[in-house]
């Protein structure tokens, strides 16, 4: 049995405390498979707080869309790494407006029927994690 050691990264971002099962979704939505830098995906890691968690470690690439992460899992934490040390911890907040990330569930909405129209959602209830489509008013619940 081969043991693969997951080394710490020297520079980059660690997205930690991702709810187990959401790590791959964040990986896909951030389009990390096209990165030339090292990306480690740790699924179902033991967590003292949550039982199980996913973790993403991204070397070098500091410029990721945190809105995507906060929409998929607002309880995730972002650690900025420099010289193998955490130099900054970021808490996520739901963005007030989200363009091009969520898809409207209303099949009649112009954002679903027209390719040239980018989806646009406005946060209407932070506690309930509800967004409203800027085009048709359809309510989008992030938790669903």
URHU-V246528 format. One record per residue. N is the residue number from 1. RES is the residue in three letters. PHI is phi in degrees with one decimal (NA if undefined). PSI is psi in whole degrees, 0 to 359 (* if undefined). Layout:
N:RES:PHI:PSI  N:RES:PHI:PSI
This chain:
1:UNK:NA:124  2:UNK:-89.3:134  3:UNK:-102.0:125  4:UNK:-101.1:122  5:UNK:-87.4:130  6:UNK:-95.5:107  7:UNK:-78.2:159  8:UNK:-77.1:154  9:UNK:-94.3:148  10:UNK:-77.6:314  11:UNK:-135.2:143  12:UNK:144.9:209  13:UNK:-131.9:137  14:UNK:-116.9:120  15:UNK:-96.0:111  16:UNK:-115.0:168  17:UNK:56.7:35  18:UNK:-76.6:134  19:UNK:-55.0:133  20:UNK:-52.0:130  21:UNK:102.4:345  22:UNK:-101.2:352  23:UNK:-59.2:315  24:UNK:-67.1:324  25:UNK:-64.1:318  26:UNK:-65.2:316  27:UNK:-54.8:313  28:UNK:-68.0:313  29:UNK:-66.7:329  30:UNK:-80.9:354  31:UNK:56.9:45  32:UNK:-75.2:345  33:UNK:-67.1:343  34:UNK:-93.4:0  35:UNK:-70.2:143  36:UNK:-87.4:344  37:UNK:-82.3:165  38:UNK:-69.0:134  39:UNK:-130.6:126  40:UNK:-110.2:131  41:UNK:-112.6:121  42:UNK:-114.4:118  43:UNK:-107.2:142  44:UNK:57.9:38  45:UNK:-70.1:151  46:UNK:-68.4:140  47:UNK:-135.7:131  48:UNK:-67.5:326  49:UNK:-82.7:318  50:UNK:-113.7:3  51:UNK:83.3:294  52:UNK:-133.7:149  53:UNK:-150.2:162  54:UNK:-107.5:154  55:UNK:-137.4:139  56:UNK:-119.0:129  57:UNK:-116.1:122  58:UNK:-120.3:114  59:UNK:-76.8:139  60:UNK:67.0:318  61:UNK:-74.8:100  62:UNK:-87.6:344  63:UNK:-97.7:77  64:UNK:-112.1:159  65:UNK:-82.4:98  66:UNK:-66.7:337  67:UNK:-59.9:320  68:UNK:-60.6:314  69:UNK:-62.1:314  70:UNK:-66.5:330  71:UNK:-74.4:320  72:UNK:-73.5:316  73:UNK:-150.5:91  74:UNK:-64.2:346  75:UNK:-88.9:356  76:UNK:-67.0:155  77:UNK:-117.8:149  78:UNK:-113.7:123  79:UNK:-111.9:125  80:UNK:-91.6:126  81:UNK:-109.6:130  82:UNK:-135.5:134  83:UNK:49.9:45  84:UNK:62.9:14  85:UNK:-120.8:148  86:UNK:-74.6:115  87:UNK:-100.0:343  88:UNK:-155.5:138  89:UNK:-115.4:128  90:UNK:-111.1:133  91:UNK:-94.2:145  92:UNK:-92.4:144  93:UNK:-126.8:145  94:UNK:-63.5:132  95:UNK:-68.1:149  96:UNK:-68.2:328  97:UNK:-138.2:141  98:UNK:-129.0:116  99:UNK:-111.8:129  100:UNK:74.2:12  101:UNK:-108.5:305  102:UNK:-83.7:154  103:UNK:-114.6:133  104:UNK:-67.1:136  105:UNK:-83.7:354  106:UNK:-82.8:112  107:UNK:-63.6:340  108:UNK:-88.2:353  109:UNK:-66.6:142  110:UNK:-61.0:332  111:UNK:-73.9:340  112:UNK:-94.9:333  113:UNK:-93.2:335  114:UNK:-108.1:121  115:UNK:-64.0:327  116:UNK:-77.6:351  117:UNK:-94.6:118  118:UNK:-80.6:136  119:UNK:-62.3:149  120:UNK:-147.3:119  121:UNK:-124.3:143  122:UNK:-113.6:132  123:UNK:-68.5:125  124:UNK:-112.7:338  125:UNK:-149.6:103  126:UNK:-65.4:319  127:UNK:-65.2:316  128:UNK:-84.7:353  129:UNK:58.3:47  130:UNK:-106.0:136  131:UNK:-118.6:156  132:UNK:-120.2:133  133:UNK:-63.7:130  134:UNK:-69.6:341  135:UNK:-92.3:312  136:UNK:-117.2:352  137:UNK:83.4:2  138:UNK:-60.3:136  139:UNK:-86.8:131  140:UNK:-116.0:122  141:UNK:-100.1:115  142:UNK:-59.4:329  143:UNK:-72.8:342  144:UNK:-79.5:*
